[in-house]
Amino acid sequence: METEQNPILTVTQISLSLKSCVEQVFSNIRVKGEVVGVKKAASGHIYFSLKDADSVLSAVCWRGKDKTTIAALEDGLEIVCTGKLSTYPGRSNYQMIVEKAEPAGIGALLKLLAERKEKLEKEGLFDESKKKKIPYLPETIGVVTSPSGAVIRDIMHRLNDRFPRQVYLWPVLVQGEGAAEQIASAIQGFNKIPQEGIDFQNKKLLRPDVLIVARGGGSFEDLWCFNEEIVVRAVAASDIPIISAVGHETDTTLIDYAADLRAPTPTGAAEKAVPVRSELILTLDQLKNRNLEALFRFINEKNLKLDALSKSMPRLNEIINLFFEKLDDKTERLANAVKTYYTGYENKLEFLSKLLKSYSYTSILERGFSLTLDKKGNIISTGKQAETIDTFFIKYSDKKVEVSPLKNQEKPSKKIKQQRNKNFQGNLFGE
């Protein structure tokens, strides 16, 4: 029988009442347990359970949570979940709505770290062949760290002591929520600066030649953001060489494996980034002195060698006299050659003169022959020509005689003409 003190409730009413009561009482709780039965739904939500030695608590993590939370939801990993307790009326059970999850204790973190290292190592992010060389003397250095604290002051102090350089600071959180995302974004931001630089606040912002990612010492949990996958991948993908300097010398994070060079401390990173200016000047002076000494030694060696060679060489006058002697010999030989040459030609000319003389008609005249010429000096070679000329000349070997056979004489008879011609021809040819 229904009474006002004991009302009748529907199933939905009681389920909603329980849900409201549970959520009000357990609106902000932290629960530690081992992750089991992880299921990732197509919607992006993650369903799992937390258990300890005696009990099991159902849990759900809605999609869109941070990567640290998602990475912590792995079977067998002990974690600490932050969220609220709620109920699911459809099954009359309760579950935890997880807002954030993180590994619980050093053991869980070490296990996660080892698994993550193995995974990234298999992807080749730690290959030595991919390491870039740190420039010997960078013009500009980019630093990714907290703007407050001793780290940036130590770096600047050591840089100024060794070799002052232009430094750009990209301020980030170095621990806690959001630190990993800021560090990765800073590394990527430096890499997006073009080689020629950009104009920033009326100044030329240059692309750094090397980056230092640093923070001071801290607990294993404090340094955890430098083990986050997003940071390690940003370091490995950087085109600018990176020096990692996280914690103390004994501290090791995953970015140490991905960086191009690891420094034991932030101060050590500054020491590895630049040489000591005074030592560099001293080294240059020493090299200069060594070069001068080597040059002087080289010149002295060449001078000694030159002196030795000069002593073995003959005197200049001896060389000249030798050539004069050769010249005299050549001159004498040339004079004899010229004399021989002209003598030969004189003999040949004499022979040719005698031969020409023997072929001359004067030689014929000396043997008793004569030559008949007219007044113009033309040769009369026939008697017929002689009959037509009143005066002609007969040339003998010693003189020329004028002959006028027809002058003051009567015209000879035909017989006399024939006789004259015969006599004439006989005189001409020596008959």
SULZIQUI-V350280 format. One line per field, one symbol per residue. ss: DSSP state (A for helix, B for strand, O for the rest). phi: phi as a letter, one per 40 degrees, with the letter a starting at -180 (. if undefined). psi: psi as a letter, one per 40 degrees, with the letter a starting at -180 (. if undefined). Layout:
ss: ???
phi: ???
psi: ???
This chain:
ss: OOBOOBOOOOAAAAAAAAAAAAAAAOOOBBBBBBBBBBBBOOOOOBBBBBBOOOOBBBBBBOOOOOAAAAAAOOOOOBBBBBBBBBBBOOOOBBBBBBBBBBBOAAAAAAAAAAAAAAAAAAOOOOOAAAOOOOOOOOOBBBBBBOOOOAAAAAAAAAAAAAOOOBBBBBBOOOOOOOAAAAAAAAAAAAAAOOOOOBBBOOBBBOOOOBBBBBBOOOOOOOOAAAAOAAAAAAAAAOOOBBBBBBOOOOOOOAAAAAOOBBOOOAAAAAAAAOOOAAAAAAAAAAAAAAAAAAAAAAAAAAAAAAAAAAAAOOOAAAAAAAAAAAAAAAAAAAAAAAAAAAAAAAAAAAAAAAAAAAAOAAAAAAOOOOBBBOOOOOBOOOAAAAAOOOOBBBBOOOOBBBBOOOOOOOOOOAAAAAAAAAAAAAAAAOO
phi: .cbccbccbccccccccccccccccbcabbbbaccagcbbccchcbbabbbbcbbbbcaabccgcccccccccbdgccbbbbibcabbdcbfbbabcccabadbgcdccccccccccccccccgcbccccccccccaccbbbbbaccbgcccccccccccccadbcbbbbcacbagcgccccccccccccccccdcgbcbfgbccccccabbbaaccicdccccccbcdcccccccccccdbbcabgccccbbcccccccabbcadcccccccbccccccccccccccccccccccccccccccccccccccccccccccccccccccccccccccccccccdcccccccccccccccccccccccchcbbcbcccgcccbbccccccbcbabbcbcbabbcbbcbcfbccccccccccdccccccccbgc
psi: hhidegihiidddddddddddddddfdgihhhihhifhhhideeihhaihiaddihhiiihiieiidddddeghhehhihhhaihiigddefiiihhhdiiiihidddddddddddddddddeeeehdeehihhidgidhhhhhaheiieddddddddddddghihhhhhhiieiahedddddddddddddehideiihhffihhihidiihhiiaiiidddeddeeiddddddddehdhihhhghaidehhidedddidhhididdddddediihdddddddddddddddddddddddddddddddddddeiiidddddddddddddddddddddddddddddddddddddddddddeidddddeeeiihhiadeeihheidddddehdhiihhaddihhhhgdehfiihiidddddddddddddddef.
